Amino acid sequence: MSISKERKAELVAEFGKDGADSGSSAVQVAILTDRILYLTDHMKTHKKDFASRRGLLKMVGQRRHHLDYIRKRNEAAYKDLIAKLGLRR
């Protein structure tokens, strides 16, 4: 399932620079985190859904690349972002 328009707008407003900033890495990480949390719960009940598992692993990799990019550019923004999202590291 994809993220709803309302939820995406909330994430853009919270993590973006302005209301139309849906492409920045911080917003992309927030959106991917929301989708990853949904799929993680899905995988707990549907253990043999290997197509969703593959998609989940791809999303985790994409989020990792975005986080590495943010950390390389601005360490303080990286630490703030992972604290807001509750990510380990």
MDTraj code that builds the backbone (N, CA, C; nanometers):
import mdtraj as md
import numpy as np

residues = "MET SER ILE SER LYS GLU ARG LYS ALA GLU LEU VAL ALA GLU PHE GLY LYS ASP GLY ALA ASP SER GLY SER SER ALA VAL GLN VAL ALA ILE LEU THR ASP ARG ILE LEU TYR LEU THR ASP HIS MET LYS THR HIS LYS LYS ASP PHE ALA SER ARG ARG GLY LEU LEU LYS MET VAL GLY GLN ARG ARG HIS HIS LEU ASP TYR ILE ARG LYS ARG ASN GLU ALA ALA TYR LYS ASP LEU ILE ALA LYS LEU GLY LEU ARG ARG".split()
xyz = np.array([
    [0.0841, -0.1170, 0.0000],
    [0.0000, 0.0000, 0.0000],
    [0.0887, 0.1235, 0.0000],
    [0.0501, 0.2207, -0.0760],
    [0.1274, 0.3442, -0.0805],
    [0.0800, 0.4392, 0.0295],
    [0.1544, 0.5440, 0.0479],
    [0.1248, 0.6421, 0.1518],
    [0.0119, 0.7339, 0.1033],
    [-0.0759, 0.7756, 0.1951],
    [-0.1879, 0.8613, 0.1555],
    [-0.1393, 1.0033, 0.1277],
    [-0.2173, 1.0764, 0.0502],
    [-0.1808, 1.2144, 0.0158],
    [-0.1730, 1.3022, 0.1398],
    [-0.2650, 1.2804, 0.2334],
    [-0.2667, 1.3612, 0.3549],
    [-0.1423, 1.3361, 0.4389],
    [-0.1052, 1.2087, 0.4530],
    [0.0129, 1.1739, 0.5325],
    [0.1397, 1.2273, 0.4665],
    [0.1464, 1.2184, 0.3344],
    [0.2623, 1.2700, 0.2624],
    [0.2730, 1.4212, 0.2793],
    [0.1596, 1.4918, 0.2744],
    [0.1595, 1.6367, 0.2936],
    [0.2062, 1.6729, 0.4346],
    [0.1673, 1.5923, 0.5340],
    [0.2140, 1.6152, 0.6710],
    [0.3652, 1.6009, 0.6802],
    [0.4181, 1.4972, 0.6181],
    [0.5621, 1.4729, 0.6227],
    [0.6388, 1.5824, 0.5494],
    [0.5860, 1.6276, 0.4364],
    [0.6506, 1.7359, 0.3616],
    [0.6506, 1.8634, 0.4449],
    [0.5394, 1.8921, 0.5122],
    [0.5314, 2.0125, 0.5944],
    [0.6278, 2.0054, 0.7128],
    [0.6433, 1.8870, 0.7691],
    [0.7290, 1.8723, 0.8869],
    [0.8776, 1.8714, 0.8526],
    [0.9152, 1.8021, 0.7455],
    [1.0570, 1.7826, 0.7167],
    [1.1091, 1.8669, 0.6003],
    [1.0208, 1.9261, 0.5215],
    [1.0641, 2.0043, 0.4068],
    [1.0951, 2.1475, 0.4426],
    [1.1570, 2.2155, 0.3486],
    [1.1890, 2.3571, 0.3700],
    [1.0648, 2.4438, 0.3537],
    [0.9754, 2.4038, 0.2630],
    [0.8471, 2.4716, 0.2463],
    [0.7425, 2.3667, 0.2091],
    [0.6218, 2.4090, 0.1789],
    [0.5126, 2.3161, 0.1529],
    [0.5252, 2.2345, 0.0260],
    [0.6099, 2.2801, -0.0680],
    [0.6231, 2.2100, -0.1958],
    [0.7543, 2.1340, -0.2069],
    [0.8274, 2.1210, -0.0977],
    [0.9603, 2.0595, -0.0990],
    [0.9489, 1.9092, -0.0748],
    [0.8994, 1.8372, -0.1734],
    [0.8829, 1.6933, -0.1547],
    [1.0016, 1.6133, -0.2061],
    [1.1007, 1.6791, -0.2622],
    [1.2116, 1.6066, -0.3220],
    [1.3396, 1.6078, -0.2423],
    [1.3459, 1.6837, -0.1337],
    [1.4697, 1.6886, -0.0572],
    [1.4940, 1.5547, 0.0114],
    [1.6176, 1.5285, 0.0425],
    [1.6534, 1.3992, 0.0995],
    [1.5873, 1.3757, 0.2347],
    [1.5734, 1.4803, 0.3157],
    [1.5102, 1.4641, 0.4467],
    [1.3643, 1.4206, 0.4318],
    [1.2931, 1.4798, 0.3365],
    [1.1533, 1.4426, 0.3132],
    [1.1456, 1.3003, 0.2584],
    [1.2356, 1.2669, 0.1676],
    [1.2364, 1.1318, 0.1116],
    [1.2625, 1.0282, 0.2197],
    [1.3530, 1.0579, 0.3127],
    [1.3811, 0.9653, 0.4231],
    [1.2564, 0.9500, 0.5097],
    [1.1867, 1.0582, 0.5383],
    [1.0667, 1.0513, 0.6208],
    [0.9574, 0.9684, 0.5530],
    [0.9381, 0.9885, 0.4232],
    [0.8373, 0.9121, 0.3492],
    [0.8741, 0.7644, 0.3444],
    [1.0009, 0.7360, 0.3162],
    [1.0443, 0.5968, 0.3126],
    [1.0312, 0.5308, 0.4492],
    [1.0600, 0.6044, 0.5553],
    [1.0470, 0.5490, 0.6902],
    [0.9022, 0.5132, 0.7198],
    [0.8093, 0.5981, 0.6793],
    [0.6676, 0.5702, 0.7001],
    [0.6265, 0.4437, 0.6255],
    [0.6700, 0.4318, 0.5014],
    [0.6363, 0.3130, 0.4213],
    [0.7034, 0.1875, 0.4770],
    [0.8264, 0.2011, 0.5248],
    [0.8988, 0.0870, 0.5822],
    [0.8282, 0.0371, 0.7072],
    [0.7820, 0.1288, 0.7917],
    [0.7106, 0.0874, 0.9124],
    [0.5824, 0.0128, 0.8778],
    [0.5109, 0.0606, 0.7746],
    [0.3888, -0.0086, 0.7325],
    [0.4216, -0.1493, 0.6819],
    [0.5219, -0.1604, 0.5968],
    [0.5559, -0.2913, 0.5409],
    [0.6123, -0.3856, 0.6471],
    [0.6796, -0.3332, 0.7472],
    [0.7315, -0.4175, 0.8550],
    [0.6160, -0.4836, 0.9295],
    [0.5117, -0.4055, 0.9582],
    [0.3934, -0.4633, 1.0226],
    [0.3260, -0.5652, 0.9308],
    [0.3204, -0.5355, 0.8019],
    [0.2616, -0.6278, 0.7047],
    [0.3384, -0.7597, 0.7034],
    [0.4704, -0.7505, 0.7093],
    [0.5519, -0.8720, 0.7025],
    [0.5391, -0.9581, 0.8283],
    [0.5017, -0.8979, 0.9400],
    [0.4826, -0.9757, 1.0622],
    [0.3651, -1.0707, 1.0499],
    [0.2618, -1.0309, 0.9749],
    [0.1456, -1.1173, 0.9596],
    [0.1524, -1.2030, 0.8326],
    [0.2235, -1.1561, 0.7305],
    [0.2337, -1.2293, 0.6043],
    [0.3801, -1.2678, 0.5814],
    [0.4238, -1.3687, 0.6527],
    [0.5653, -1.4051, 0.6533],
    [0.6173, -1.4549, 0.5187],
    [0.5315, -1.5096, 0.4353],
    [0.5763, -1.5666, 0.3079],
    [0.5536, -1.4739, 0.1887],
    [0.5268, -1.3489, 0.2118],
    [0.5061, -1.2514, 0.1054],
    [0.6425, -1.1994, 0.0595],
    [0.7054, -1.2740, -0.0291],
    [0.8427, -1.2435, -0.0684],
    [0.8515, -1.1228, -0.1613],
    [0.7472, -1.0920, -0.2345],
    [0.7493, -0.9734, -0.3203],
    [0.7524, -0.8467, -0.2351],
    [0.6719, -0.8447, -0.1297],
    [0.6738, -0.7293, -0.0400],
    [0.8053, -0.7210, 0.0360],
    [0.8617, -0.8363, 0.0670],
    [0.9907, -0.8386, 0.1365],
    [1.0986, -0.7761, 0.0491],
    [1.0969, -0.8079, -0.0786],
    [1.1960, -0.7516, -0.1704],
    [1.1790, -0.6001, -0.1801],
    [1.0543, -0.5539, -0.1898],
    [1.0279, -0.4109, -0.1926],
    [1.0722, -0.3418, -0.0645],
    [1.0498, -0.4082, 0.0482],
    [1.0926, -0.3535, 0.1768],
    [1.2437, -0.3381, 0.1816],
    [1.3153, -0.4377, 0.1371],
    [1.4615, -0.4307, 0.1380],
    [1.5131, -0.3226, 0.0435],
    [1.4465, -0.3038, -0.0701],
    [1.4863, -0.1966, -0.1616],
    [1.4650, -0.0598, -0.0974],
    [1.3525, -0.0437, -0.0267],
    [1.3252, 0.0833, 0.0400],
    [1.4260, 0.1119, 0.1506],
    [1.4640, 0.0092, 0.2239],
    [1.5645, 0.0274, 0.3293],
    [1.6969, 0.0723, 0.2676],
    [1.7335, 0.0151, 0.1539],
    [1.8556, 0.0557, 0.0852],
    [1.8487, 0.1983, 0.0344],
    [1.7343, 0.2374, -0.0200],
    [1.7173, 0.3752, -0.0669],
    [1.7284, 0.4734, 0.0484],
    [1.6646, 0.4385, 0.1612],
    [1.6713, 0.5264, 0.2775],
    [1.8141, 0.5393, 0.3275],
    [1.8886, 0.4293, 0.3238],
    [2.0278, 0.4315, 0.3684],
    [2.1114, 0.5241, 0.2793],
    [2.0888, 0.5191, 0.1477],
    [2.1620, 0.6064, 0.0553],
    [2.1300, 0.7537, 0.0826],
    [2.0019, 0.7849, 0.1058],
    [1.9648, 0.9230, 0.1359],
    [2.0280, 0.9691, 0.2670],
    [2.0277, 0.8805, 0.3674],
    [2.0873, 0.9169, 0.4954],
    [2.2379, 0.9374, 0.4833],
    [2.3051, 0.8559, 0.4049],
    [2.4487, 0.8740, 0.3829],
    [2.4762, 1.0078, 0.3152],
    [2.3911, 1.0445, 0.2201],
    [2.4057, 1.1725, 0.1505],
    [2.3902, 1.2886, 0.2491],
    [2.2887, 1.2814, 0.3340],
    [2.2661, 1.3882, 0.4318],
    [2.3829, 1.3962, 0.5294],
    [2.4308, 1.2813, 0.5746],
    [2.5423, 1.2802, 0.6702],
    [2.6680, 1.3386, 0.6081],
    [2.6906, 1.3108, 0.4797],
    [2.8088, 1.3635, 0.4118],
    [2.8005, 1.5155, 0.3974],
    [2.6803, 1.5689, 0.3760],
    [2.6624, 1.7126, 0.3550],
    [2.6579, 1.7917, 0.4859],
    [2.5833, 1.7385, 0.5859],
    [2.5616, 1.8146, 0.7089],
    [2.5375, 1.7174, 0.8241],
    [2.6381, 1.6981, 0.9075],
    [2.6306, 1.6017, 1.0176],
    [2.5218, 1.6394, 1.1197],
    [2.5066, 1.7671, 1.1483],
    [2.4071, 1.8105, 1.2467],
    [2.2646, 1.7829, 1.1966],
    [2.2394, 1.8075, 1.0682],
    [2.1068, 1.7802, 1.0115],
    [2.0780, 1.6298, 1.0136],
    [2.1806, 1.5494, 0.9891],
    [2.1658, 1.4039, 0.9939],
    [2.1249, 1.3579, 1.1335],
    [2.1953, 1.4062, 1.2350],
    [2.1646, 1.3658, 1.3728],
    [2.0258, 1.4122, 1.4150],
    [1.9882, 1.5314, 1.3723],
    [1.8554, 1.5826, 1.4034],
    [1.7470, 1.4977, 1.3369],
    [1.7699, 1.4611, 1.2123],
    [1.6715, 1.3825, 1.1366],
    [1.6509, 1.2436, 1.1970],
    [1.7595, 1.1746, 1.2299],
    [1.7426, 1.0398, 1.2848],
    [1.6827, 1.0448, 1.4249],
    [1.7057, 1.1549, 1.4977],
    [1.6425, 1.1699, 1.6287],
    [1.4911, 1.1907, 1.6122],
    [1.4518, 1.2733, 1.5148],
    [1.3085, 1.2989, 1.4914],
    [1.2357, 1.1731, 1.4471],
    [1.3020, 1.0941, 1.3622],
    [1.2363, 0.9743, 1.3084],
    [1.2492, 0.8531, 1.3999],
    [1.3359, 0.8632, 1.4993],
    [1.3535, 0.7507, 1.5921],
    [1.4299, 0.6364, 1.5319],
    [1.5228, 0.6666, 1.4420],
    [1.6046, 0.5625, 1.3792],
    [1.7258, 0.5335, 1.4656],
    [1.7728, 0.4111, 1.4590],
    [1.8965, 0.3773, 1.5297],
    [2.0132, 0.4377, 1.4544],
    [2.1269, 0.4439, 1.5161],
    [2.2540, 0.4924, 1.4628],
    [2.2981, 0.6105, 1.5376],
])
top = md.Topology()
chain = top.add_chain()
for i, resn in enumerate(residues, 1):
    res = top.add_residue(resn, chain, resSeq=i)
    for name in ("N", "CA", "C"):
        top.add_atom(name, md.element.get_by_symbol(name[0]), res)
traj = md.Trajectory(xyz[None], top)
